[in-house]
Structures are given as C-alpha cells and as structure tokens.
Amino acid sequence: RPSGWRVTRRSSPEDTDKTMTGREPTNVYALRIADASRAVRHVFVRDLELEAHIGIYRHEEEATQPVRINVDLTVAEDAAPVGDRLANVVDYEKIVVGIKAIIAEGHVKLVETLAERVADFCLADGRVRTARVRIEKLKIIPEAKSVGVEIERHAKVE
C-alpha cells in the first residue's frame, strides 16, 4: 500500500471484512486511537439509538425514524492527573446530552448535516482533537440493516 495510507476495520464481528475464502484479509489493521506515547485518550459513545426527524422525503418529514449514532473522540490528555474528577475529563454523558439536543432542534434533511453538527459540538471542547461520527438510518432501506455516513473532523489549530 502507498506510504501514509492506513487501512482500518471495525472491531465488531459483524463489521469485519472477509475475503471470498472466509479468511481475514492481510492488509486490514485494527483502528487504534488511545495512545500513551502521544498522550491521547479515546472517549466514545457506542450505538446510541434515538428517534430523529431526518430525511429528504415527505414521509420522513412527517414522522421520526430510528438512527444509530457512534462517536469516537481523540482527546488530548492533560499532564496533571485526572484525580477522579469529572471536570478533568471529556464527559461522555455531556456528549450524549448534546447529541439529543441537536436532534431536538428539529428536522434535518441529510445524515451528513447531522454528523457535521455532532462533530462541531464535540470539537467545541478544546481537549478534543479529532471527532469521528457515524450516523446510520436503521429502517429506511428494507434490504439493508442500516445506511448512513461516517465523517472525521479535526480541531482547528490556532
């Protein structure tokens, strides 16, 4: 593979890529976010399922539909110890409350728009360096378990 490229895979069994032979491909590597050598912590929200007003079609504007949201945050660790104080860490409950507030703002046409809003909210905490957000619509395509988008955004360096 070209220098600088990184191939990743999800760690859950249902997301694992396999070749036609049923064996794991040899060019796929596990995603690694937490890294002590770089003083980076991984804060995440997994499989948050909420009802949202989302979509471009009239029937999607008239009723909510289930969405699944996953968030992975790269968080810069402070040199000072956590000290068992919530104020010293990025609070995943605050992230969930923020996502719920964004959804409560009203109808959004695109999953991409919702993902951008969630990423912006997460990056508003100055300790967050990178936000990876996945939004999935769970029941819009009958033949698919889910459809959606995943984005990654970085904090602006000042």
C-alpha positions as CSV (number, residue, x, y, z in Angstrom):
1,R,0.0,0.0,0.0
2,P,1.2,3.6,-0.6
3,S,3.2,5.3,2.1
4,G,1.0,7.2,4.5
5,W,-2.2,5.1,3.8
6,R,-3.8,3.3,6.7
7,V,-6.4,0.6,6.2
8,T,-8.7,0.1,9.2
9,R,-11.5,-2.2,10.1
10,R,-14.1,-2.2,12.8
11,S,-13.5,-4.5,15.8
12,S,-17.1,-5.9,16.0
13,P,-17.6,-9.3,14.3
14,E,-20.5,-8.0,12.1
15,D,-18.3,-5.3,10.6
16,T,-15.2,-7.5,9.9
17,D,-14.2,-7.6,6.3
18,K,-13.6,-11.1,4.9
19,T,-12.3,-12.3,1.6
20,M,-14.3,-14.8,-0.5
21,T,-12.5,-17.6,1.2
22,G,-13.8,-16.5,4.6
23,R,-10.4,-15.6,5.9
24,E,-9.4,-12.2,7.3
25,P,-7.6,-10.0,4.7
26,T,-3.9,-9.5,5.4
27,N,-4.0,-5.8,4.6
28,V,-6.5,-4.7,7.2
29,Y,-5.4,-3.3,10.6
30,A,-7.4,-2.5,13.7
31,L,-8.2,1.1,14.4
32,R,-6.1,2.5,17.3
33,I,-7.0,5.8,18.9
34,A,-5.8,5.7,22.5
35,D,-2.0,6.2,22.6
36,A,0.0,6.8,25.8
37,S,3.1,7.8,23.8
38,R,1.1,10.7,22.3
39,A,-0.9,11.5,25.5
40,V,-4.1,10.7,23.7
41,R,-7.3,9.3,25.3
42,H,-10.2,7.7,23.4
43,V,-13.6,8.8,24.5
44,F,-16.5,7.1,22.7
45,V,-20.3,6.6,22.5
46,R,-21.4,3.4,21.0
47,D,-24.7,2.5,19.4
48,L,-26.8,5.4,20.7
49,E,-30.2,4.8,19.2
50,L,-32.6,7.8,19.1
51,E,-35.7,8.9,17.1
52,A,-34.9,11.7,14.7
53,H,-36.7,13.9,12.2
54,I,-34.4,13.3,9.3
55,G,-34.6,12.8,5.5
56,I,-35.5,14.5,2.3
57,Y,-38.8,12.8,1.5
58,R,-42.2,14.0,2.7
59,H,-42.9,10.8,4.7
60,E,-39.5,11.4,6.5
61,E,-40.6,15.0,7.4
62,E,-43.8,13.8,8.9
63,A,-42.5,11.3,11.4
64,T,-39.4,10.4,13.3
65,Q,-37.3,7.4,12.4
66,P,-34.6,5.5,14.3
67,V,-31.0,6.5,13.9
68,R,-27.9,4.9,15.5
69,I,-25.0,7.3,16.4
70,N,-21.4,6.3,17.1
71,V,-18.8,8.9,18.2
72,D,-15.1,8.4,18.6
73,L,-13.1,11.3,20.1
74,T,-9.3,11.7,20.2
75,V,-8.8,13.7,23.4
76,A,-5.5,15.3,24.5
77,E,-4.5,14.2,28.0
78,D,-3.5,16.8,30.4
79,A,-0.2,16.4,32.2
80,A,-2.0,16.7,35.5
81,P,-3.6,13.5,36.9
82,V,-7.4,13.0,36.4
83,G,-7.8,12.9,40.2
84,D,-11.1,11.1,39.9
85,R,-12.8,14.4,39.0
86,L,-15.3,14.6,36.2
87,A,-14.2,18.2,35.3
88,N,-10.8,16.8,34.3
89,V,-12.1,14.6,31.5
90,V,-14.4,14.8,28.5
91,D,-17.7,13.6,29.8
92,Y,-19.4,11.1,27.6
93,E,-22.8,11.9,29.2
94,K,-22.4,15.5,28.1
95,I,-21.7,14.3,24.6
96,V,-25.0,12.2,24.7
97,V,-27.0,15.1,26.1
98,G,-25.5,17.4,23.4
99,I,-26.5,14.9,20.6
100,K,-30.0,14.7,22.0
101,A,-30.3,18.5,22.0
102,I,-29.1,18.7,18.4
103,I,-31.7,16.2,17.3
104,A,-34.4,18.1,19.3
105,E,-33.6,21.2,17.3
106,G,-35.8,19.8,14.5
107,H,-35.9,18.3,11.1
108,V,-32.6,17.7,9.2
109,K,-32.6,16.7,5.6
110,L,-29.2,14.9,5.4
111,V,-27.3,12.5,7.7
112,E,-24.2,14.4,6.6
113,T,-25.6,17.6,8.2
114,L,-26.4,15.8,11.4
115,A,-22.9,14.3,11.5
116,E,-21.3,17.7,11.0
117,R,-23.4,19.2,13.8
118,V,-22.4,16.4,16.2
119,A,-18.7,16.7,15.2
120,D,-18.8,20.5,15.7
121,F,-20.4,20.1,19.1
122,C,-17.7,17.6,20.2
123,L,-14.9,19.8,18.9
124,A,-16.2,22.7,20.9
125,D,-14.4,21.1,23.9
126,G,-10.8,22.3,23.5
127,R,-9.4,19.0,24.6
128,V,-11.0,17.1,21.7
129,R,-8.5,16.9,18.8
130,T,-10.5,14.7,16.4
131,A,-14.1,13.7,16.2
132,R,-15.3,10.7,14.1
133,V,-19.0,10.5,13.8
134,R,-21.2,7.8,12.2
135,I,-24.9,8.3,11.7
136,E,-27.0,5.4,10.5
137,K,-30.6,5.3,9.5
138,L,-31.9,2.0,10.6
139,K,-35.2,1.4,8.7
140,I,-35.1,3.4,5.6
141,I,-33.9,0.7,3.2
142,P,-35.8,-2.6,3.9
143,E,-33.0,-4.8,2.4
144,A,-30.2,-3.1,4.4
145,K,-29.5,-3.3,8.2
146,S,-28.5,0.4,8.0
147,V,-27.4,3.2,5.7
148,G,-25.6,6.3,6.6
149,V,-22.3,8.3,6.7
150,E,-19.1,8.4,8.8
151,I,-17.1,11.6,8.9
152,E,-13.9,12.6,10.7
153,R,-13.1,16.2,11.6
154,H,-10.1,17.7,13.3
155,A,-9.9,20.7,15.7
156,K,-8.7,23.9,14.1
157,V,-5.2,24.6,15.2
158,E,-4.8,28.2,16.3
